[in-house]
Amino acid sequence: MVEVVATDLRGKMRNFGPLAIVRAEWWKESPKFVLLRYEIFGKESDVGVRLDLDKKAILDDVGESKDLSSALRENASDIWSVVVREKVSHSR
């Protein structure tokens, strides 16, 4: 069985308009991708967006919102920094 590791990101990075990244999840055995869970206007989405840790890139769109998707992609490097810092501290 695949072990999924999660860390809370609430308050650890800025919001993107109504979107807040609340949690990062990854497979312990394959940590190349991280699933970022997010809320829009305080309601958590049923889906997340993938962050490629090697490319420092957001791979998915946020629903139908091109503006939110663009904001995440433009800030992928900053998001990556927070996720990697939390991931490293979580593994200790």
A tleap script that builds the chain and sets N, CA, C and O, in Angstrom:
source leaprc.protein.ff14SB
mol = sequence {
  NMET VAL GLU VAL VAL ALA THR ASP LEU ARG
  GLY LYS MET ARG ASN PHE GLY PRO LEU ALA
  ILE VAL ARG ALA GLU TRP TRP LYS GLU SER
  PRO LYS PHE VAL LEU LEU ARG TYR GLU ILE
  PHE GLY LYS GLU SER ASP VAL GLY VAL ARG
  LEU ASP LEU ASP LYS LYS ALA ILE LEU ASP
  ASP VAL GLY GLU SER LYS ASP LEU SER SER
  ALA LEU ARG GLU ASN ALA SER ASP ILE TRP
  SER VAL VAL VAL ARG GLU LYS VAL SER HIE
  SER CARG
}
set mol.1.N position { 0.836 -1.184 0.000 }
set mol.1.CA position { 0.000 0.000 0.000 }
set mol.1.C position { 0.883 1.251 0.000 }
set mol.1.O position { 1.892 1.306 0.702 }
set mol.2.N position { 0.503 2.228 -0.774 }
set mol.2.CA position { 1.264 3.467 -0.882 }
set mol.2.C position { 0.982 4.346 0.326 }
set mol.2.O position { -0.171 4.589 0.681 }
set mol.3.N position { 2.050 4.817 0.946 }
set mol.3.CA position { 1.885 5.717 2.086 }
set mol.3.C position { 1.869 7.162 1.598 }
set mol.3.O position { 2.787 7.611 0.912 }
set mol.4.N position { 0.813 7.877 1.962 }
set mol.4.CA position { 0.689 9.289 1.609 }
set mol.4.C position { 1.053 10.117 2.833 }
set mol.4.O position { 0.562 9.883 3.938 }
set mol.5.N position { 1.924 11.088 2.605 }
set mol.5.CA position { 2.352 11.993 3.666 }
set mol.5.C position { 1.727 13.356 3.386 }
set mol.5.O position { 1.661 13.786 2.234 }
set mol.6.N position { 1.276 14.028 4.423 }
set mol.6.CA position { 0.645 15.341 4.247 }
set mol.6.C position { 1.190 16.316 5.282 }
set mol.6.O position { 1.547 15.936 6.398 }
set mol.7.N position { 1.244 17.581 4.880 }
set mol.7.CA position { 1.631 18.626 5.814 }
set mol.7.C position { 0.725 19.839 5.620 }
set mol.7.O position { 0.381 20.202 4.495 }
set mol.8.N position { 0.354 20.446 6.715 }
set mol.8.CA position { -0.531 21.612 6.703 }
set mol.8.C position { 0.250 22.844 6.253 }
set mol.8.O position { 1.340 23.112 6.758 }
set mol.9.N position { -0.301 23.581 5.316 }
set mol.9.CA position { 0.353 24.795 4.814 }
set mol.9.C position { -0.423 26.059 5.150 }
set mol.9.O position { -0.067 27.141 4.683 }
set mol.10.N position { -1.471 25.943 5.947 }
set mol.10.CA position { -2.269 27.125 6.298 }
set mol.10.C position { -1.375 28.167 6.960 }
set mol.10.O position { -0.666 27.880 7.924 }
set mol.11.N position { -1.426 29.371 6.425 }
set mol.11.CA position { -0.675 30.479 6.994 }
set mol.11.C position { 0.813 30.471 6.696 }
set mol.11.O position { 1.544 31.315 7.214 }
set mol.12.N position { 1.280 29.541 5.877 }
set mol.12.CA position { 2.715 29.458 5.591 }
set mol.12.C position { 3.091 30.078 4.259 }
set mol.12.O position { 4.270 30.177 3.920 }
set mol.13.N position { 2.077 30.496 3.502 }
set mol.13.CA position { 2.322 31.230 2.262 }
set mol.13.C position { 1.148 32.166 2.018 }
set mol.13.O position { 0.071 32.008 2.594 }
set mol.14.N position { 1.377 33.123 1.168 }
set mol.14.CA position { 0.324 34.106 0.907 }
set mol.14.C position { -0.818 33.482 0.109 }
set mol.14.O position { -0.641 32.459 -0.553 }
set mol.15.N position { -1.969 34.100 0.179 }
set mol.15.CA position { -3.121 33.681 -0.619 }
set mol.15.C position { -3.011 34.276 -2.017 }
set mol.15.O position { -2.285 35.244 -2.242 }
set mol.16.N position { -3.730 33.688 -2.930 }
set mol.16.CA position { -3.779 34.169 -4.309 }
set mol.16.C position { -5.223 34.569 -4.579 }
set mol.16.O position { -6.014 33.782 -5.100 }
set mol.17.N position { -5.553 35.810 -4.216 }
set mol.17.CA position { -6.944 36.247 -4.288 }
set mol.17.C position { -7.758 35.389 -3.329 }
set mol.17.O position { -7.411 35.280 -2.153 }
set mol.18.N position { -8.834 34.781 -3.814 }
set mol.18.CA position { -9.683 33.964 -2.945 }
set mol.18.C position { -9.121 32.558 -2.696 }
set mol.18.O position { -9.708 31.788 -1.936 }
set mol.19.N position { -7.997 32.219 -3.327 }
set mol.19.CA position { -7.440 30.879 -3.224 }
set mol.19.C position { -6.356 30.811 -2.152 }
set mol.19.O position { -5.447 31.641 -2.122 }
set mol.20.N position { -6.460 29.824 -1.280 }
set mol.20.CA position { -5.440 29.577 -0.255 }
set mol.20.C position { -4.994 28.128 -0.363 }
set mol.20.O position { -5.823 27.218 -0.374 }
set mol.21.N position { -3.683 27.910 -0.443 }
set mol.21.CA position { -3.149 26.554 -0.434 }
set mol.21.C position { -3.126 26.102 1.023 }
set mol.21.O position { -2.515 26.751 1.872 }
set mol.22.N position { -3.789 24.993 1.304 }
set mol.22.CA position { -3.956 24.572 2.699 }
set mol.22.C position { -3.157 23.328 3.086 }
set mol.22.O position { -2.887 23.106 4.266 }
set mol.23.N position { -2.775 22.511 2.088 }
set mol.23.CA position { -2.101 21.265 2.437 }
set mol.23.C position { -1.290 20.762 1.248 }
set mol.23.O position { -1.668 20.964 0.094 }
set mol.24.N position { -0.173 20.107 1.545 }
set mol.24.CA position { 0.615 19.422 0.525 }
set mol.24.C position { 0.616 17.935 0.854 }
set mol.24.O position { 0.789 17.542 2.007 }
set mol.25.N position { 0.422 17.116 -0.175 }
set mol.25.CA position { 0.404 15.659 -0.002 }
set mol.25.C position { 1.341 15.040 -1.028 }
set mol.25.O position { 1.417 15.502 -2.167 }
set mol.26.N position { 2.072 13.968 -0.613 }
set mol.26.CA position { 2.959 13.284 -1.544 }
set mol.26.C position { 3.080 11.830 -1.150 }
set mol.26.O position { 2.845 11.459 0.000 }
set mol.27.N position { 3.452 11.010 -2.121 }
set mol.27.CA position { 3.727 9.600 -1.858 }
set mol.27.C position { 5.114 9.512 -1.264 }
set mol.27.O position { 6.070 10.064 -1.809 }
set mol.28.N position { 5.220 8.830 -0.162 }
set mol.28.CA position { 6.506 8.700 0.518 }
set mol.28.C position { 7.556 8.053 -0.387 }
set mol.28.O position { 8.724 8.440 -0.348 }
set mol.29.N position { 7.156 7.076 -1.199 }
set mol.29.CA position { 8.088 6.353 -2.057 }
set mol.29.C position { 8.439 7.104 -3.339 }
set mol.29.O position { 9.451 6.794 -3.969 }
set mol.30.N position { 7.643 8.065 -3.732 }
set mol.30.CA position { 7.855 8.772 -4.999 }
set mol.30.C position { 7.588 10.261 -4.808 }
set mol.30.O position { 6.532 10.767 -5.187 }
set mol.31.N position { 8.551 10.952 -4.221 }
set mol.31.CA position { 8.299 12.345 -3.851 }
set mol.31.C position { 8.554 13.384 -4.941 }
set mol.31.O position { 8.769 14.554 -4.623 }
set mol.32.N position { 8.537 12.993 -6.214 }
set mol.32.CA position { 8.798 13.960 -7.287 }
set mol.32.C position { 7.648 14.961 -7.461 }
set mol.32.O position { 7.868 16.113 -7.833 }
set mol.33.N position { 6.432 14.506 -7.189 }
set mol.33.CA position { 5.262 15.364 -7.337 }
set mol.33.C position { 4.588 15.556 -5.990 }
set mol.33.O position { 4.561 14.655 -5.152 }
set mol.34.N position { 4.051 16.738 -5.804 }
set mol.34.CA position { 3.287 17.053 -4.596 }
set mol.34.C position { 1.910 17.510 -5.050 }
set mol.34.O position { 1.780 18.297 -5.988 }
set mol.35.N position { 0.887 17.007 -4.374 }
set mol.35.CA position { -0.473 17.457 -4.641 }
set mol.35.C position { -0.782 18.584 -3.671 }
set mol.35.O position { -0.731 18.401 -2.454 }
set mol.36.N position { -1.098 19.740 -4.213 }
set mol.36.CA position { -1.447 20.895 -3.382 }
set mol.36.C position { -2.964 20.975 -3.278 }
set mol.36.O position { -3.661 21.109 -4.284 }
set mol.37.N position { -3.460 20.892 -2.065 }
set mol.37.CA position { -4.894 21.041 -1.814 }
set mol.37.C position { -5.154 22.512 -1.530 }
set mol.37.O position { -4.352 23.172 -0.870 }
set mol.38.N position { -6.266 23.024 -2.024 }
set mol.38.CA position { -6.559 24.446 -1.875 }
set mol.38.C position { -8.012 24.704 -1.536 }
set mol.38.O position { -8.887 23.864 -1.746 }
set mol.39.N position { -8.240 25.899 -1.001 }
set mol.39.CA position { -9.587 26.400 -0.725 }
set mol.39.C position { -9.824 27.637 -1.587 }
set mol.39.O position { -8.910 28.417 -1.854 }
set mol.40.N position { -11.047 27.790 -2.004 }
set mol.40.CA position { -11.466 29.027 -2.670 }
set mol.40.C position { -12.625 29.575 -1.862 }
set mol.40.O position { -13.637 28.905 -1.660 }
set mol.41.N position { -12.458 30.811 -1.401 }
set mol.41.CA position { -13.444 31.447 -0.519 }
set mol.41.C position { -13.757 30.550 0.687 }
set mol.41.O position { -14.905 30.469 1.123 }
set mol.42.N position { -12.719 29.873 1.227 }
set mol.42.CA position { -12.873 29.075 2.429 }
set mol.42.C position { -13.456 27.682 2.244 }
set mol.42.O position { -13.616 26.947 3.218 }
set mol.43.N position { -13.777 27.305 0.998 }
set mol.43.CA position { -14.326 25.969 0.731 }
set mol.43.C position { -13.260 25.139 0.027 }
set mol.43.O position { -12.796 25.495 -1.056 }
set mol.44.N position { -12.871 24.010 0.664 }
set mol.44.CA position { -11.823 23.178 0.078 }
set mol.44.C position { -12.323 22.482 -1.182 }
set mol.44.O position { -13.430 21.946 -1.224 }
set mol.45.N position { -11.484 22.507 -2.194 }
set mol.45.CA position { -11.790 21.858 -3.463 }
set mol.45.C position { -11.677 20.346 -3.321 }
set mol.45.O position { -10.909 19.847 -2.497 }
set mol.46.N position { -12.439 19.626 -4.122 }
set mol.46.CA position { -12.356 18.160 -4.136 }
set mol.46.C position { -11.088 17.679 -4.829 }
set mol.46.O position { -10.667 16.538 -4.640 }
set mol.47.N position { -10.488 18.537 -5.621 }
set mol.47.CA position { -9.265 18.195 -6.354 }
set mol.47.C position { -8.146 19.131 -5.907 }
set mol.47.O position { -8.373 20.085 -5.163 }
set mol.48.N position { -6.959 18.842 -6.367 }
set mol.48.CA position { -5.823 19.710 -6.084 }
set mol.48.C position { -5.069 19.978 -7.374 }
set mol.48.O position { -5.514 19.599 -8.457 }
set mol.49.N position { -3.942 20.625 -7.250 }
set mol.49.CA position { -3.057 20.838 -8.396 }
set mol.49.C position { -1.717 20.195 -8.076 }
set mol.49.O position { -1.281 20.192 -6.925 }
set mol.50.N position { -1.064 19.649 -9.101 }
set mol.50.CA position { 0.227 19.001 -8.906 }
set mol.50.C position { 1.367 20.003 -9.056 }
set mol.50.O position { 1.364 20.859 -9.940 }
set mol.51.N position { 2.335 19.865 -8.165 }
set mol.51.CA position { 3.568 20.645 -8.232 }
set mol.51.C position { 4.681 19.670 -8.554 }
set mol.51.O position { 4.917 18.721 -7.806 }
set mol.52.N position { 5.381 19.902 -9.684 }
set mol.52.CA position { 6.533 19.090 -10.061 }
set mol.52.C position { 7.743 19.661 -9.338 }
set mol.52.O position { 8.159 20.787 -9.612 }
set mol.53.N position { 8.306 18.891 -8.417 }
set mol.53.CA position { 9.413 19.392 -7.602 }
set mol.53.C position { 10.703 19.544 -8.393 }
set mol.53.O position { 11.532 20.388 -8.052 }
set mol.54.N position { 10.895 18.745 -9.444 }
set mol.54.CA position { 12.100 18.879 -10.270 }
set mol.54.C position { 12.050 20.130 -11.149 }
set mol.54.O position { 13.049 20.831 -11.308 }
set mol.55.N position { 10.892 20.393 -11.705 }
set mol.55.CA position { 10.740 21.528 -12.629 }
set mol.55.C position { 10.285 22.814 -11.950 }
set mol.55.O position { 10.284 23.880 -12.566 }
set mol.56.N position { 9.894 22.714 -10.670 }
set mol.56.CA position { 9.337 23.867 -9.940 }
set mol.56.C position { 8.165 24.461 -10.719 }
set mol.56.O position { 8.092 25.671 -10.936 }
set mol.57.N position { 7.255 23.585 -11.132 }
set mol.57.CA position { 6.155 24.009 -11.992 }
set mol.57.C position { 4.828 23.431 -11.514 }
set mol.57.O position { 4.751 22.284 -11.072 }
set mol.58.N position { 3.787 24.252 -11.613 }
set mol.58.CA position { 2.416 23.818 -11.367 }
set mol.58.C position { 1.924 23.182 -12.666 }
set mol.58.O position { 2.021 23.791 -13.731 }
set mol.59.N position { 1.399 21.969 -12.581 }
set mol.59.CA position { 1.039 21.214 -13.782 }
set mol.59.C position { -0.439 21.268 -14.155 }
set mol.59.O position { -0.807 20.896 -15.269 }
set mol.60.N position { -1.290 21.725 -13.241 }
set mol.60.CA position { -2.736 21.684 -13.488 }
set mol.60.C position { -3.355 23.069 -13.369 }
set mol.60.O position { -2.759 24.003 -12.833 }
set mol.61.N position { -4.571 23.164 -13.888 }
set mol.61.CA position { -5.347 24.394 -13.766 }
set mol.61.C position { -6.238 24.331 -12.533 }
set mol.61.O position { -6.572 23.254 -12.038 }
set mol.62.N position { -6.610 25.506 -12.052 }
set mol.62.CA position { -7.557 25.625 -10.940 }
set mol.62.C position { -8.941 25.761 -11.558 }
set mol.62.O position { -9.386 26.865 -11.873 }
set mol.63.N position { -9.611 24.635 -11.727 }
set mol.63.CA position { -10.947 24.655 -12.313 }
set mol.63.C position { -10.987 25.451 -13.608 }
set mol.63.O position { -10.159 25.259 -14.498 }
set mol.64.N position { -11.939 26.328 -13.695 }
set mol.64.CA position { -12.116 27.150 -14.892 }
set mol.64.C position { -11.438 28.510 -14.782 }
set mol.64.O position { -11.517 29.317 -15.709 }
set mol.65.N position { -10.775 28.771 -13.666 }
set mol.65.CA position { -10.212 30.099 -13.420 }
set mol.65.C position { -8.819 30.253 -14.014 }
set mol.65.O position { -7.836 29.753 -13.468 }
set mol.66.N position { -8.751 30.951 -15.137 }
set mol.66.CA position { -7.455 31.209 -15.771 }
set mol.66.C position { -6.609 32.150 -14.923 }
set mol.66.O position { -5.387 32.015 -14.880 }
set mol.67.N position { -7.254 33.106 -14.247 }
set mol.67.CA position { -6.511 34.058 -13.418 }
set mol.67.C position { -5.828 33.366 -12.240 }
set mol.67.O position { -4.657 33.621 -11.961 }
set mol.68.N position { -6.556 32.495 -11.552 }
set mol.68.CA position { -5.964 31.777 -10.418 }
set mol.68.C position { -4.889 30.804 -10.890 }
set mol.68.O position { -3.846 30.667 -10.250 }
set mol.69.N position { -5.140 30.134 -11.997 }
set mol.69.CA position { -4.136 29.215 -12.551 }
set mol.69.C position { -2.868 29.970 -12.909 }
set mol.69.O position { -1.765 29.510 -12.617 }
set mol.70.N position { -3.019 31.119 -13.534 }
set mol.70.CA position { -1.857 31.943 -13.898 }
set mol.70.C position { -1.104 32.419 -12.661 }
set mol.70.O position { 0.127 32.409 -12.633 }
set mol.71.N position { -1.850 32.836 -11.639 }
set mol.71.CA position { -1.209 33.309 -10.407 }
set mol.71.C position { -0.372 32.201 -9.774 }
set mol.71.O position { 0.744 32.455 -9.319 }
set mol.72.N position { -0.895 30.979 -9.740 }
set mol.72.CA position { -0.125 29.871 -9.180 }
set mol.72.C position { 1.110 29.583 -10.016 }
set mol.72.O position { 2.196 29.383 -9.471 }
set mol.73.N position { 0.955 29.561 -11.325 }
set mol.73.CA position { 2.111 29.277 -12.196 }
set mol.73.C position { 3.188 30.353 -12.062 }
set mol.73.O position { 4.380 30.045 -12.022 }
set mol.74.N position { 2.768 31.599 -11.993 }
set mol.74.CA position { 3.739 32.698 -11.861 }
set mol.74.C position { 4.484 32.651 -10.531 }
set mol.74.O position { 5.605 33.151 -10.432 }
set mol.75.N position { 3.881 32.065 -9.525 }
set mol.75.CA position { 4.481 31.993 -8.189 }
set mol.75.C position { 4.950 30.584 -7.828 }
set mol.75.O position { 5.171 30.284 -6.655 }
set mol.76.N position { 5.101 29.729 -8.823 }
set mol.76.CA position { 5.467 28.331 -8.581 }
set mol.76.C position { 6.783 28.202 -7.824 }
set mol.76.O position { 6.918 27.327 -6.969 }
set mol.77.N position { 7.734 29.041 -8.117 }
set mol.77.CA position { 9.032 28.961 -7.440 }
set mol.77.C position { 8.904 29.268 -5.946 }
set mol.77.O position { 9.516 28.597 -5.115 }
set mol.78.N position { 8.106 30.284 -5.608 }
set mol.78.CA position { 7.873 30.620 -4.195 }
set mol.78.C position { 7.104 29.504 -3.491 }
set mol.78.O position { 7.413 29.151 -2.353 }
set mol.79.N position { 6.103 28.953 -4.172 }
set mol.79.CA position { 5.331 27.846 -3.612 }
set mol.79.C position { 6.255 26.651 -3.394 }
set mol.79.O position { 6.201 25.997 -2.352 }
set mol.80.N position { 7.099 26.373 -4.382 }
set mol.80.CA position { 8.067 25.277 -4.287 }
set mol.80.C position { 8.945 25.442 -3.044 }
set mol.80.O position { 9.165 24.481 -2.308 }
set mol.81.N position { 9.443 26.652 -2.811 }
set mol.81.CA position { 10.323 26.903 -1.658 }
set mol.81.C position { 9.639 26.551 -0.342 }
set mol.81.O position { 10.238 25.905 0.518 }
set mol.82.N position { 8.393 26.972 -0.185 }
set mol.82.CA position { 7.649 26.685 1.044 }
set mol.82.C position { 7.408 25.187 1.180 }
set mol.82.O position { 7.597 24.618 2.255 }
set mol.83.N position { 6.993 24.552 0.096 }
set mol.83.CA position { 6.692 23.114 0.136 }
set mol.83.C position { 7.942 22.314 0.472 }
set mol.83.O position { 7.887 21.410 1.306 }
set mol.84.N position { 9.057 22.627 -0.157 }
set mol.84.CA position { 10.297 21.883 0.105 }
set mol.84.C position { 10.747 22.086 1.545 }
set mol.84.O position { 11.167 21.133 2.202 }
set mol.85.N position { 10.664 23.305 2.039 }
set mol.85.CA position { 11.045 23.570 3.441 }
set mol.85.C position { 10.173 22.744 4.392 }
set mol.85.O position { 10.684 22.144 5.337 }
set mol.86.N position { 8.870 22.713 4.145 }
set mol.86.CA position { 7.961 21.949 5.008 }
set mol.86.C position { 8.175 20.445 4.854 }
set mol.86.O position { 8.100 19.693 5.826 }
set mol.87.N position { 8.439 20.027 3.640 }
set mol.87.CA position { 8.673 18.608 3.368 }
set mol.87.C position { 9.920 18.120 4.101 }
set mol.87.O position { 9.916 17.041 4.694 }
set mol.88.N position { 10.974 18.912 4.059 }
set mol.88.CA position { 12.221 18.560 4.747 }
set mol.88.C position { 12.002 18.524 6.251 }
set mol.88.O position { 12.444 17.586 6.914 }
set mol.89.N position { 11.328 19.527 6.799 }
set mol.89.CA position { 11.101 19.548 8.251 }
set mol.89.C position { 10.172 18.409 8.671 }
set mol.89.O position { 10.275 17.909 9.791 }
set mol.90.N position { 9.271 17.996 7.787 }
set mol.90.CA position { 8.355 16.903 8.095 }
set mol.90.C position { 9.079 15.566 8.142 }
set mol.90.O position { 8.681 14.669 8.885 }
set mol.91.N position { 10.145 15.427 7.349 }
set mol.91.CA position { 10.851 14.146 7.268 }
set mol.91.C position { 11.829 13.930 8.416 }
set mol.91.O position { 12.378 12.839 8.564 }
set mol.92.N position { 12.051 14.947 9.220 }
set mol.92.CA position { 12.993 14.824 10.353 }
set mol.92.C position { 12.371 14.103 11.501 }
set mol.92.O position { 13.016 13.910 12.532 }
savepdb mol mol.pdb
quit
